[in-house]
Amino acid sequence: MDRDLSDQLERVEELLNDLEKEFNKILLSKEISGRAKNITHEVIEKLSNILDQVAKRLWDQYVLQNLTEEEKVRARVYFPIAKDQHSFDSIIGRSLKNFKEKYPKLYAYYLSKQSFVVGNSWISNLRDIAGKKHIGLVPQRRTEVTHMTIASNAGTVHFISENVTFGPGVAILGASVDPNTQRIIPTLGVEEKVEKWVTFVIEKYEVDALQFCKDSFKNVKSMIEELGQPFKLP
């Protein structure tokens, strides 16, 4: 992996450790600390910048030498992120006319990472939140959820209590659920574990701030490593 990119990813890891420590520090607080919001945004912004640097490396390696001087001046190089196919093609077209036909592998790669492709919604959120730097830090809120674990020899069931409501006649792993308490009726061989989880949610995007940052870091790092083979990214 490129040393500069590797060093930046290491810095993001350091920030993630700081962020986790800060969230643990304010678990009982009703307010989100300014430090937590700052570190969250710093992680997201750095990851977004790294994606743009990756795009610049790909551009320099595969595209730049084929351009006229006028095309070089006009080009705006950054990692294309769009919310639908039409917007994606528009962004690609602005960077270079006939990009899809001239560089089909790069086009296919960028397309596979778009937010409108299943499982990639994170990348659109990453770019959107990073772009808020001119407005201010994105608000967060503290939430509590009840995490339930039901276990027996037959298996284990996990769910968030606030997200489901069980009616009469429901059983989990053989244990009947009391519709009044939403808890299982004590049953031999079935165990119930109740935990209160505190999370810090990025408003509007409705994602857990720490988990989103961790997942985005993992995804960005994986994307860079993936590029090592088909594109021989230096």
Secondary structure as UniProt FT lines:
FT   HELIX           3..25
FT   TURN            26..28
FT   HELIX           34..62
FT   HELIX           64..66
FT   HELIX           69..74
FT   HELIX           85..95
FT   TURN            97..98
FT   HELIX           99..102
FT   HELIX           104..112
FT   TURN            115..116
FT   TURN            118..119
FT   HELIX           121..130
FT   HELIX           131..134
FT   STRAND          140..152
FT   TURN            153..154
FT   STRAND          155..160
FT   HELIX           161..163
FT   TURN            168..169
FT   STRAND          171..172
FT   TURN            173..174
FT   STRAND          175..178
FT   TURN            179..182
FT   STRAND          183..184
FT   TURN            188..189
FT   STRAND          190..202
FT   TURN            203..206
FT   STRAND          207..208
FT   HELIX           209..227
FT   TURN            228..231
//
